[in-house]
């Protein structure tokens, strides 16, 4: 009984911790979110969690330059992300928008 209570208390603490982390999740600025929606980026990526592709916070950890992220938007390199399905080239994204998205992605590494 004692071990059950300890286990239950531990699970409760983990649950509360996960809830607290969710509330401090990376916030996508409205203008960037509109672009991510328009170009269907959010179908595979989320700011701070894996969906189909890596989370944007994970991309930020790679410390790619803004220009490199734009390059990878247009011509993804599946070898850079083993374990994920290959991303389709997103050549329809205007360069100015791709650069704005890249700058936001890189801003996520400064917040961690």
N, C-alpha and C positions, 0 to 999 in steps of 0.2 A: 504494500500500500504506500509506504514511504517513497519507494522508487517511482511509483506511478505519479505521485504528487510532484516530485522533483522533475520528472520528464514533462508533465503537463505544464508546470511553471516555466520550464525552458522553452517549450513550444509557444507558450503565450508571449514570452519576451521576444522570441524570434518574429512572431507575427506582428507585434507592436513595432518592432524595429523595421520590418519590411514596409509597414504602413507609413512610418515616418520618412523612410527613404523615398517612397512613391510621392509624397507630398512635396519633396524637395527636388523632384525630377527636373531635368533640363527643360526650360521653357523655350518654345520656338517663337521668335518675334512674328507678329502678325504678317508683315510684308514677306518674310521668308516662308512662313507657313503657306501663304497663298501660292508662292512659286512651287513649293514642294508638292502641293496638291495639284496645281495646274499641269505639272510635268510628270505626275504619277509617281514621284519619288517615295511618297509615304505608303505606297502599296507594298513596298519591300523593306523600307527603313523606318526606324523610329528614333527619336532623339537619344534615348538612353536604354533601349532594350532591343535584343535581336528579334527580328520577325523572320524574313527570308534572307535579307542581307544584314550586314553588321550594323550595330547602332552607330549613330553619328559620333557619339562619345568615343567609341572604339576607333573610328576613323581618325578622330582628332589626336588620339594617342600615338598614331603613326608619324606625326609631325611632318606630314607632306606640306609642301608650299601650296599657297593658293593656286598658283599656276599648275602645279602637278595634279591637284584635285580636279581642276577644269579639264586637264588632259585626260584624266581617268574617267571623267563623266562621258567624254566623247569616245574614248577608246579604252574600255575597262581591261584590266589585266587579271584574269581569273587566278593566275599563279600567286598574286599578292594576297589572296584570301582563300586559302585551301579550306575545304569543309563547307563552303558556301556555293550555291549554284552560280554560274556565270551571270554577270549583269549584262543586259543588252546595251549596246551603244546608245547614248541619249543625245544624238547629234542635232535634234530639234530644239534643244535648249539654247537660247541666245547666249552668247559669250558673257554679256554684262550680267545676266541672271545667274549663269553658272559661277561667275566670279563672286557674286554676292552670297550665293549659297556656300561656296568654298570658304569665304571669310567668316561666315557664321559657324561653319563646322570647326574651323580652327579656333574660334573664340571659346569653344567648349573645353579645350585643353587648359585654358587659363583659369577656368572655374573649378577645376579639380584639385 
